[in-house]
Amino acid sequence: MNEAKPTLEPQAVMDAAAKLRTLLLEVKRVIVGQDLMLERMVVALLARGHILIEGVPGLAKTLAIKTMSEAIGASFKRIQFTPDLVPADLIGTRIYNPKEASFEVELGPIFANLILADEINRAPAKIQSALLEAMQERQATIGHQSYKLPDPFLVLATQNPIESEGTYFLPEAQVDRFMFKVLIDYPAFYEEMTVVDRVSTRFDKISEALSADELRALQAMADQVNVHQAVTEYAVRLTRATRDPGEAKLPELKKYISFGGSPRASVNLILGAKALAIVRGREYALPEDVRDLAPEVLRHRIILSYEALADEVKLEDIVSKIIAAVPLPKVHLGDPYRDTRPGTENPAA
């Protein structure tokens, strides 16, 4: 099968990667460490995906998202989720105007380019259902009228894993809407030293490194990244292995998994790989891009069985074993649109 050549110019991709490096450097003037989280945030922005960040309090989750929004120059709203929140607080409501004797619509904070859903697991079911439409359909319904959300539109949510008081488990349908789930840990010793030094001084004002129009142009560029069929097959095999570990020669894991990733996981692996290719300055995606994103794409889409909980099996261990068990296809670097799998023509031969 002949693959279509990409329309992207290598120099244009290199220029885009340079812009994104400038964006990251601007954010890192405030945020210390957390390189993986910041890179995944940029990938989610390019791939039009939503991102869920989980970590204990005090790890700069909220500050990172706020700083990123300032560096992009897009409209930004922070919504502090609480158990008493109602859908109207999120999407808006109709208000009666006695002077005009008519109802007027007042749009809620969801109508912004970047939404920080802080402590999203404190929101009740009604809020989750309202957020579902916004995340998936990119619109919000008030009364009988639907309103399109701004473009770009991205939800960057945080949740605290150590508190249970006043919190709700996110429904599987809600969690599945997030492209990535990123876990962040405590900083290293010298990173924490730098954090202490920085907060004792006033932060410099963040400069706009990327405009909303430039972000839309980069998103369109990510859409054009070439993906070889071997890369797509690799993404599908990873996702299928979460549903049937036997396909990856890991039948012993079957009893520990109640549900695996849906086809949405395969789609997000490819969309994320295309965006990551732009970040890395390539006009084509490689299997390594898919592999690097796999933990963030798969971890929140696997539901462990009661037997796994009884045996104290960790989700991260299952994800790591699946990624290690699915073989990485070899795509020839001289011609990234052909692969060297057994049974295919080897361009290096």
C-alpha positions as CSV (number, residue, x, y, z in Angstrom):
1,M,0.0,0.0,0.0
2,N,1.5,3.3,-1.0
3,E,1.4,6.1,1.6
4,A,0.6,9.6,0.5
5,K,3.6,12.0,1.0
6,P,3.0,14.8,3.5
7,T,2.3,18.3,2.4
8,L,4.2,19.8,5.3
9,E,7.5,21.5,4.6
10,P,10.2,20.4,7.0
11,Q,11.4,24.0,7.6
12,A,7.8,25.0,8.5
13,V,7.7,22.2,11.1
14,M,11.1,23.2,12.5
15,D,9.9,26.8,12.8
16,A,6.7,25.5,14.6
17,A,8.9,23.4,17.0
18,A,11.0,26.5,17.8
19,K,7.8,28.5,18.6
20,L,6.7,25.7,21.0
21,R,10.1,25.6,22.6
22,T,9.8,29.4,23.2
23,L,6.4,28.8,24.7
24,L,7.7,26.1,27.1
25,L,10.7,28.3,28.1
26,E,8.4,31.2,28.9
27,V,6.3,28.9,31.1
28,K,9.4,27.5,32.8
29,R,10.3,31.0,34.0
30,V,7.6,30.3,36.6
31,I,7.3,26.5,36.8
32,V,10.2,24.5,38.1
33,G,10.6,21.0,36.7
34,Q,7.4,19.1,35.7
35,D,8.8,18.8,32.2
36,L,6.5,15.8,31.3
37,M,3.4,17.7,32.5
38,L,4.3,20.8,30.5
39,E,5.1,18.8,27.3
40,R,1.8,16.9,27.6
41,M,-0.1,20.2,28.0
42,V,1.4,21.5,24.8
43,V,0.6,18.2,23.0
44,A,-3.0,18.4,24.2
45,L,-3.3,22.0,23.0
46,L,-2.1,21.0,19.5
47,A,-4.3,17.8,19.4
48,R,-7.4,19.7,20.7
49,G,-7.5,17.2,23.6
50,H,-8.4,17.7,27.2
51,I,-6.0,16.9,30.0
52,L,-6.5,15.6,33.6
53,I,-3.6,16.3,36.0
54,E,-3.5,14.4,39.3
55,G,-1.2,15.1,42.2
56,V,-1.1,16.1,45.8
57,P,-1.6,19.7,46.8
58,G,1.3,22.2,46.4
59,L,2.8,20.8,43.1
60,A,1.9,23.9,41.0
61,K,-0.8,22.1,39.0
62,T,-3.0,25.2,39.0
63,L,-0.1,27.6,38.5
64,A,1.2,25.7,35.5
65,I,-2.2,25.8,33.7
66,K,-2.7,29.5,34.5
67,T,0.9,30.3,33.4
68,M,0.4,28.4,30.1
69,S,-2.8,30.3,29.4
70,E,-1.0,33.6,29.9
71,A,1.8,32.6,27.6
72,I,-0.7,31.6,24.9
73,G,-2.7,34.9,25.1
74,A,-6.0,33.1,24.9
75,S,-9.1,33.8,27.0
76,F,-8.9,31.9,30.3
77,K,-11.3,31.1,33.1
78,R,-10.8,29.2,36.3
79,I,-13.7,27.3,37.8
80,Q,-13.3,26.1,41.4
81,F,-15.4,23.0,41.5
82,T,-17.4,22.5,44.8
83,P,-20.2,20.1,45.8
84,D,-22.8,22.8,45.7
85,L,-22.0,23.9,42.2
86,V,-25.0,23.8,39.7
87,P,-24.9,23.6,35.9
88,A,-25.9,27.3,35.6
89,D,-22.7,28.2,37.4
90,L,-20.8,26.5,34.7
91,I,-22.6,27.1,31.4
92,G,-24.8,30.1,32.2
93,T,-28.5,30.7,32.4
94,R,-31.5,32.6,31.1
95,I,-32.3,35.8,33.1
96,Y,-35.6,37.7,32.8
97,N,-35.3,41.3,31.8
98,P,-38.4,43.1,33.2
99,K,-37.7,46.3,31.1
100,E,-37.7,44.3,27.8
101,A,-40.2,41.7,29.1
102,S,-38.0,39.0,27.7
103,F,-35.4,36.5,28.7
104,E,-31.7,37.1,28.1
105,V,-28.9,34.6,28.1
106,E,-25.9,35.1,30.3
107,L,-23.1,32.9,29.3
108,G,-21.1,31.1,32.0
109,P,-17.3,30.8,32.5
110,I,-17.2,27.7,30.3
111,F,-17.1,30.1,27.3
112,A,-13.4,30.7,27.2
113,N,-10.5,29.2,25.2
114,L,-8.8,27.6,28.2
115,I,-10.8,26.3,31.2
116,L,-9.1,25.4,34.4
117,A,-11.4,22.9,36.2
118,D,-9.8,23.0,39.6
119,E,-10.4,19.9,41.8
120,I,-12.9,18.5,39.2
121,N,-13.6,15.5,41.4
122,R,-15.5,17.7,43.8
123,A,-18.2,18.3,41.2
124,P,-21.5,16.4,41.5
125,A,-23.2,14.4,38.7
126,K,-25.2,17.3,37.3
127,I,-22.0,19.3,36.7
128,Q,-20.3,16.4,35.2
129,S,-23.1,15.9,32.6
130,A,-23.0,19.6,31.7
131,L,-19.2,19.4,31.3
132,L,-19.5,16.3,29.1
133,E,-21.3,18.1,26.3
134,A,-18.8,21.0,26.4
135,M,-15.8,18.6,26.2
136,Q,-17.2,16.3,23.5
137,E,-19.5,18.5,21.4
138,R,-17.7,21.8,22.1
139,Q,-21.0,23.5,22.7
140,A,-23.3,24.2,25.7
141,T,-27.1,24.1,25.8
142,I,-29.0,26.7,27.8
143,G,-32.7,26.3,27.7
144,H,-33.6,25.1,24.2
145,Q,-30.6,26.8,22.5
146,S,-27.1,25.4,21.9
147,Y,-24.2,27.8,21.9
148,K,-20.8,27.1,20.2
149,L,-17.8,27.3,22.5
150,P,-14.7,29.4,21.4
151,D,-12.0,27.9,19.2
152,P,-9.6,26.7,20.5
153,F,-11.4,25.2,23.5
154,L,-9.5,23.0,26.0
155,V,-10.3,21.8,29.5
156,L,-7.4,21.3,31.8
157,A,-8.6,19.7,35.0
158,T,-6.9,18.9,38.3
159,Q,-7.8,16.5,41.0
160,N,-6.4,15.7,44.4
161,P,-5.9,11.9,44.9
162,I,-5.5,11.9,48.7
163,E,-8.8,13.4,49.9
164,S,-12.2,11.7,49.9
165,E,-14.3,14.1,52.0
166,G,-16.6,16.0,49.7
167,T,-15.4,14.4,46.5
168,Y,-17.0,12.2,43.8
169,F,-15.6,9.5,41.6
170,L,-15.4,10.8,38.1
171,P,-17.7,8.6,35.8
172,E,-15.9,6.5,33.3
173,A,-17.7,8.4,30.5
174,Q,-16.3,11.6,31.9
175,V,-12.7,10.3,32.3
176,D,-12.7,8.9,28.8
177,R,-13.1,12.4,27.4
178,F,-9.7,13.4,28.6
179,M,-6.9,12.7,26.1
180,F,-4.3,12.4,28.9
181,K,-4.2,11.7,32.5
182,V,-0.8,13.0,33.9
183,L,0.5,12.0,37.3
184,I,2.9,14.4,38.9
185,D,5.1,13.8,41.9
186,Y,7.2,15.8,44.4
187,P,10.1,17.8,42.9
188,A,13.7,16.7,43.3
189,F,15.8,18.3,46.0
190,Y,17.4,21.1,43.9
191,E,14.1,21.7,42.1
192,E,12.5,22.3,45.4
193,M,15.3,24.6,46.4
194,T,14.7,26.6,43.2
195,V,10.9,26.7,44.0
196,V,11.7,28.2,47.4
197,D,14.0,30.8,45.9
198,R,11.5,31.8,43.2
199,V,8.5,32.3,45.5
200,S,10.6,34.5,47.8
201,T,10.9,37.0,44.9
202,R,8.3,38.5,42.6
203,F,7.6,36.7,39.3
204,D,8.3,38.6,36.2
205,K,5.3,39.2,34.0
206,I,4.8,36.3,31.5
207,S,5.1,37.4,27.9
208,E,2.8,36.1,25.2
209,A,4.7,33.5,23.3
210,L,1.9,32.2,21.1
211,S,-1.4,33.8,20.0
212,A,-4.7,32.1,19.7
213,D,-4.4,32.4,15.9
214,E,-1.0,30.9,15.9
215,L,-2.2,28.0,18.0
216,R,-5.0,27.3,15.5
217,A,-2.4,27.3,12.7
218,L,-0.3,24.8,14.7
219,Q,-3.3,22.7,15.3
220,A,-4.0,22.6,11.5
221,M,-0.3,21.7,11.0
222,A,-0.6,18.8,13.4
223,D,-3.6,17.5,11.4
224,Q,-1.3,17.2,8.3
225,V,1.4,15.1,10.0
226,N,1.9,11.8,8.2
227,V,1.2,8.6,10.1
228,H,2.4,5.3,8.6
229,Q,0.0,2.4,8.8
230,A,2.5,0.5,11.0
231,V,2.3,3.3,13.5
232,T,-1.5,3.1,13.5
233,E,-1.4,-0.7,13.9
234,Y,0.9,-0.3,16.9
235,A,-1.5,2.1,18.6
236,V,-4.4,-0.2,18.0
237,R,-2.4,-3.2,19.3
238,L,-1.6,-1.3,22.5
239,T,-5.2,-0.5,23.1
240,R,-6.5,-4.0,22.3
241,A,-3.9,-5.4,24.7
242,T,-5.6,-3.5,27.5
243,R,-8.9,-5.3,26.7
244,D,-7.3,-8.7,26.0
245,P,-3.8,-9.0,27.4
246,G,-3.5,-12.4,25.8
247,E,-3.0,-10.7,22.4
248,A,0.3,-9.3,23.9
249,K,1.2,-12.7,25.3
250,L,0.2,-11.6,28.8
251,P,-2.7,-13.9,29.6
252,E,-2.0,-13.8,33.3
253,L,-3.1,-10.1,33.4
254,K,-6.6,-11.0,32.1
255,K,-8.1,-11.6,35.5
256,Y,-6.9,-8.2,36.8
257,I,-8.7,-6.1,34.1
258,S,-12.4,-5.6,34.1
259,F,-12.5,-3.1,31.2
260,G,-9.8,-1.8,28.9
261,G,-9.4,1.1,26.6
262,S,-12.0,1.9,23.9
263,P,-11.2,2.8,20.3
264,R,-11.1,6.4,21.6
265,A,-7.8,5.4,23.2
266,S,-6.4,4.3,19.8
267,V,-7.6,7.6,18.3
268,N,-6.0,9.7,21.0
269,L,-2.7,7.8,20.7
270,I,-2.5,8.8,17.0
271,L,-3.7,12.3,17.5
272,G,-1.3,12.8,20.3
273,A,1.6,11.3,18.3
274,K,0.9,13.7,15.4
275,A,1.1,16.6,17.8
276,L,4.2,15.3,19.6
277,A,5.9,15.0,16.2
278,I,5.4,18.7,15.7
279,V,6.8,19.4,19.1
280,R,9.9,17.3,18.2
281,G,10.3,19.0,14.8
282,R,9.1,16.2,12.5
283,E,6.5,16.2,9.8
284,Y,5.8,12.4,10.4
285,A,5.0,10.4,13.5
286,L,7.1,7.5,14.7
287,P,6.2,4.5,16.9
288,E,8.2,6.1,19.6
289,D,5.8,9.0,19.8
290,V,2.9,6.6,20.4
291,R,4.9,4.6,23.0
292,D,6.0,7.8,24.9
293,L,2.3,8.9,25.2
294,A,0.9,5.5,26.0
295,P,1.0,5.7,29.8
296,E,-0.9,9.0,29.8
297,V,-3.5,7.8,27.3
298,L,-4.1,4.4,28.7
299,R,-3.9,4.7,32.5
300,H,-7.3,6.2,33.1
301,R,-9.0,3.9,30.6
302,I,-8.2,0.6,32.4
303,I,-10.6,-0.5,35.1
304,L,-9.1,-3.0,37.5
305,S,-11.0,-6.0,38.8
306,Y,-11.7,-6.8,42.4
307,E,-9.1,-9.5,42.1
308,A,-6.5,-6.9,41.2
309,L,-7.5,-4.9,44.3
310,A,-7.3,-8.0,46.5
311,D,-3.9,-8.9,45.1
312,E,-2.7,-5.3,45.5
313,V,-1.9,-5.1,41.8
314,K,-0.9,-1.6,40.7
315,L,-2.5,0.0,37.6
316,E,0.8,1.5,36.6
317,D,2.5,-1.9,36.7
318,I,-0.1,-3.3,34.3
319,V,0.3,-0.4,31.9
320,S,4.0,-0.7,31.9
321,K,3.9,-4.5,31.3
322,I,1.5,-4.0,28.3
323,I,3.7,-1.3,26.7
324,A,6.8,-3.5,27.2
325,A,5.0,-6.5,25.7
326,V,3.7,-5.0,22.5
327,P,6.7,-4.9,20.0
328,L,7.7,-1.6,18.6
329,P,7.5,-1.7,14.7
330,K,10.6,-0.5,12.9
331,V,10.1,2.4,10.6
332,H,13.0,3.1,8.3
333,L,14.4,6.6,9.1
334,G,15.5,7.1,5.5
335,D,11.9,6.8,4.4
336,P,9.6,7.2,7.3
337,Y,6.5,6.3,5.3
338,R,7.6,2.7,4.9
339,D,8.3,0.1,7.5
340,T,10.6,-2.9,7.9
341,R,8.2,-5.4,9.5
342,P,8.7,-9.0,8.6
343,G,6.9,-9.7,5.4
344,T,7.2,-6.2,4.1
345,E,9.7,-4.8,1.6
346,N,12.8,-3.6,3.4
347,P,14.0,-0.4,1.9
348,A,17.4,-0.8,3.5
349,A,18.0,-4.2,1.9
